[in-house]
Amino acid sequence: MTNPHKGRTGFDRVLRATGYSMAGLTAAYRGESAFRQEFWLAAVLLPLAFWIGSGWVEVVLLIGSAMLVMIVELLNSGIEAAIDRVSFEIHDLSKRAKDLASAAVLLALMLCAGIWLAALWHHFMV
């Protein structure tokens, strides 16, 4: 049995995939307050990266770390939505999956903060 949605190729596939991605970003922005907060933080940090970074590698690290937080938040939201789709019943495995996804967001935030603090230290103190 073949999946009727997997037969698309070329520009049609790219166009549809882009539409699905935009729908996902819109859903995350409208439905997830954490994603909205991270989005607006990134909107401030991304332009700042060009001023703080002392070379292209630093700029990429600063921008990449901020983007990584949003990527991990999207994955966290997807995991939570899939678990809630299956059941709202409290279950040890559901809790574990949600906690692990939340921990991934925390680690991404810590990485981002560490990179930004190091770059700020280098920019202002060195």
N, C-alpha and C positions, 0 to 999 in steps of 0.2 A: 504494500500500500504506500503510495507516494503522497507527500505533503503538497497540496496545491499552491502553497505560499512559497515554496522553495524553487519553483521553476523559473523565476524571473532572472533575467541577466542584463548586463550592460547598464545603460543609463537609467532604464526603468527601475532596476534594482537599487541603484544609488539614490535616485529621486525618492523612492518609497522609504528607504532606510533613513534618509535625511528627515523625512516627515515624521517617522516614528521617533527619531531622536529628539526632534523639536517638541513633539507631544510629551515625551518623557521629561524634558527640561521644564516645560510649562506645568506639568502635573507636580513636579517637585517644588517649583517655586510657589505655586498656589496652595499646595497641601502640606508642605513641610516647613515649619518655622525655622528649624535649624538650617535648612538649605538656604532660605531667604537671608538669614543672618550671615552665613558664610559667603553668599553671593555678594552682598553689599560690602563685606569686609574685603573680598577679593577686588571689588570695583575700586576700592581705595588703594589696596596694596599693589595691584598690577602696575598702575602708572608710577607709583613710588619706587618700584623695583628699578626703573630706568635711572632714577636719581641716586638711589642708595648703592646699587651695584657698581663695582669699580671695573668691571669688564664683562664681556658677554657671558662668561661662565657663571659669574655671580648673579647676573640678571636672570639667566635661565633657571638657576637654582631657586631664586626668590619667587619667580613666576610659577615654576613647576611645583614648588611646595604648596603654594596657595591653591593651585588647580587640583593637586592631589587630594587636598581636604574635600573639595567639592565632589571629586570622583568617588572617593570612599563613602561620602554621605549619600550619594546616589545609590551605590551598592547596598548600603545599610537600609535605605528606604525600600529598595526592591526586595531584600530579604524579609523585612518586616511585613510588607504587603503580601508576599507569597505565603508567609506563615498565617497571617490573619485571614487570607483567602481559604486556607484549609480549615481553620477552626479558631474561634476565640477562646476555646477551652484552655485553661491553664495546664500546661504540660511541661515536664522537665526539659524535654528536647527542644521545644519551642522557646522556652526561656533561655536555654543554653545558646541556641542559634542567634537570638536577638542580643544577648549579652556579648557574644563574640563579635558580632557586627558592630555593636556600640564600642567595644574595645578597639576595634580597627580604626574607627573615627577618632578616638582619643589618641591613639598612637600617631595618626596622621597630623592631628593638631599639635601634638608635642614636637614632632619633626619640623613642622612649619614654624612653630615658635622658636625652636632652637636655631634654625637656619636664619630667620629674620633677626633674632637677637645677636647672633654672631656677625651678621652683615652690618647691623647698626653699630655694634661695638667697633668693628673694623673701620666703618665710615667716620665715626665721630671721635673715637679714642686713639686710633693709631695714626 
